[in-house]
Amino acid sequence: MLLNQFLLLSAILFTIGVYGVIVRKNGVLVLMSIELVLNAVNINLIVFSTYWGVAGQVFALFTIAIAAAEVGVGLAIVLLIYRNLRSVDIDELDEMKG
């Protein structure tokens, strides 16, 4: 396959992820959108690693590890928000200001 096809796929995933982060109000869906952005970055890293021999695969593994940590911390925050507000709506977070 051509380099352009992978870059187009990555750009589409990145665009969908950024759109999801901006538009969504549900905390879990925002986390899923961030994962889409990180997967788009991983596709770019792997493609450039395959074509030019750069150590992109190593960086992709680090990105996957960071994404796993982000999901763990993010879901813990969403669960605490749900416990306090009985909703995971991000717009209601301003009520928690102290």
N, C-alpha and C positions, 0 to 999 in steps of 0.2 A: 504494500500500500504506500501511497505517497505521504510525504511529510505534511502537505497541506490538509489532507483529510483529517489527520490526527489533531492538527492545530485548530481546525474548524470545529471538531467535536469538543475540544477543550474550551474554546471560546463560547460555544453554546452552553456547556455545563456551567462555566463561570458566570455567564449572563443570567442564567436561570437562578443560580445561587445568590447572586447579588440582588436580583429582583425579589427573591424570597426573603432575604434579610430586611430589605427596605419595607416591603408591603405587609408581611405577616405580623400578626399580633400575638399569636400563640408562641410561648417560649420553646416548646419542643420543635415546632416547625422552623423556628429561627435556627436552632441547633442543627437541624437536618440541612438547612440551606448553607450553613457554614461548612458542613461536611461536603456538600457539592462543590463548593469553591476549593476546598483542599484537594478533592479528587481531581479537579481540573488542573491544579498545579502539579499533582503527581503524574498525570498524563503527559504534561509538558516536559517534566523532568525525565521521564522514561524515554520519550521520543527523542529528545535531544541527546540523551545518553546513548541511544541506539545508533543514531546517525553520526555523532561526532566523537564518541568514545569518552565523553566526560563522565565523571563519577556521579551521574544523576540518580542512579539506582540507590546509592547510599543515602543521598539526600531524600529520596522518596520514602525510604524506610524510616528516617527521622521524622518526616512529615506524618507518616502513619502513626508513629508513636505519640507525637504531639496531638494528633487528632483523637487518639484514644484517651489521653489524659484530659483533653478539652471536653470530651463527652462525659467522662466521669464527674468532673467538677461542675459542668453545666447542668447535668441532670440532678446533682445534689442541690444546686441553687434553685432549680425549678421545683423540686420537691419541697424545699423550705418555703418558697413563695406560695405553693399550693397549700401547705399546712397553715400558713398565716392568713391567707386571703380567700381560700377555697376557690381559687381561679388561677390559671396560668397566663392570664391576659397581661401583656407587657405594659399596656397603657395604665393599668392600675398600680404600677410600682411607685408612682409618685406619692401614693398614700402612706408609704412606709418611711418617708423622710422623718428624721427625728429632730 
